[in-house]
Amino acid sequence: MSDTPPDRLCVNPRSPFYDEAMLERGIGVRFNGTERTNVEEYCVSEGWVRLPVGKSLDRRGNAMTMKANGKVEVWFLDTAAPAQD
């Protein structure tokens, strides 16, 4: 496996960007300088994350999410975290 996380990853198994092997390894996400643990999906190249909004659910039982734009940094949790700028 490579030491570089994918450019885009989603935790929903129905998404085409879902990758179970990557998620099992563990991904750390820093969004606008703050480490986030509740990210549903991210895209580094486009600079956005999808975050849950409260405890609201859609009609399929998935968390309602909002898309937030900003600087996204990702790393594998089994390696050292990147230094913060």
C-alpha positions in Angstrom: 0.0 0.0 0.0 1.2 3.5 -0.6 1.9 6.1 2.1 -0.3 8.7 0.4 -4.0 8.8 1.3 -6.4 9.1 -1.7 -7.4 12.5 -3.0 -11.1 11.8 -2.3 -12.6 9.3 0.2 -16.1 8.7 1.6 -17.3 6.6 4.6 -20.6 5.7 2.9 -20.4 2.2 1.3 -22.8 3.2 -1.5 -20.4 5.9 -2.7 -18.0 5.3 -5.6 -15.3 6.9 -3.5 -15.6 4.3 -0.7 -12.5 2.3 0.0 -12.7 -0.1 3.0 -9.0 -0.9 3.0 -8.1 2.8 3.4 -10.7 3.3 6.1 -9.5 0.3 8.1 -6.0 1.8 8.0 -7.3 5.0 9.5 -7.3 8.5 8.0 -6.6 11.7 9.9 -8.2 14.9 8.5 -7.3 18.5 9.3 -9.7 21.1 7.9 -8.7 24.8 8.1 -6.1 24.0 10.8 -8.4 22.0 13.0 -8.3 18.2 13.3 -11.7 16.8 12.6 -13.0 13.3 13.5 -16.6 13.6 12.1 -15.8 14.0 8.3 -18.1 11.9 6.1 -16.3 12.7 2.8 -13.4 14.8 1.7 -11.6 16.0 -1.5 -8.1 17.4 -1.1 -7.8 18.7 -4.7 -11.1 20.6 -4.7 -10.6 21.7 -1.0 -13.9 20.6 0.7 -15.2 18.3 3.4 -18.7 17.0 4.0 -19.7 17.2 7.7 -22.8 16.0 9.5 -25.4 18.6 10.6 -26.6 17.8 14.1 -28.4 14.5 14.6 -30.7 14.9 11.5 -31.2 12.0 9.2 -32.4 11.8 5.7 -35.1 9.4 4.5 -32.6 6.6 4.1 -31.2 6.9 7.6 -28.0 8.6 6.7 -26.8 11.7 8.5 -27.7 15.0 6.9 -24.5 16.7 5.7 -23.2 20.1 4.6 -20.3 20.8 2.4 -17.6 23.2 3.7 -14.8 24.7 1.6 -11.3 25.3 2.9 -7.8 23.8 3.2 -7.9 20.0 3.6 -4.9 17.9 4.9 -5.1 14.1 5.2 -2.7 11.5 6.5 -2.8 7.8 7.6 -3.1 7.4 11.4 -0.6 4.6 11.4 2.1 7.1 10.4 3.1 10.3 12.0 0.7 13.3 11.6 2.0 16.1 9.3 3.4 19.2 11.0 1.0 22.1 11.3 2.0 25.3 9.5 
